[in-house]
Amino acid sequence: MAVNSVEIANSALAKVGAEPISSLTEDVKSAKIINRIYEHVRDDTLRAHPWNFAIKRATLAPNGETPDSEFDYAYDIPNDCLRVLDTPEYTDIIFVIEDGVILSNESELSIRYIYRNTAEDQWDHCFAEAMAWRLAREVSYALTQSLALFEFCDKKYLAQLAEARSMDGAEGTIQGFEASDWTNARR
């Protein structure tokens, strides 16, 4: 089943007892509120976990700037990046993110990152449901002035987010744990 922003918004509105909308740009209070917060809520919910459907890899070249730090190279963060996860090929690469760039001593840097996946039809159903509960939480007080409903939606969001993370994490091959020298020394 394909999911889109209006279906997610209507799911959120149903959760708080509000009337459905036909468009995020509809001239009604609920649509105006959701339209104003939708992208922010989407990005926050995507950042909350390394969702399988929202991970990309990129190999970056230095941006030509010389960092004023202990690092030799600076890299521009991809425009669609919400959160850098790691450097998948090499576990011992050190990098930091400062002032909107990635700093490292590597002359080329491969990263794995969460990207701004705006294609709702690619989203996992459990994620879309978590997104709807998050939207419901955000609009609940504005539409109903009920703190109890806000708290209920918050609990449902957190529970759905946990379920979605669990389902997402169960996909794929389990990566083995490689003990560090410190861990091995403690044995």
Buried (B, 14 or more C-beta within 10 A) or exposed (E): EEBBBBBBBBBBBEBBEBEBBEEBEBEEEBBBBBBEBBEEBBBBBBBBBBBEBBBBEBEBEBEEEEBEEEBEBBBBBBEBBBBBBBBEEEEEBEBEEEEEBBBBEBEEBBBBBBBBBEEBEEBBEBBBBBBBBBBBBBBBBBBBEBEEBBEBBBEBBBEBBEEBBEBBEEEEEEEEEEEEEEEEEEE
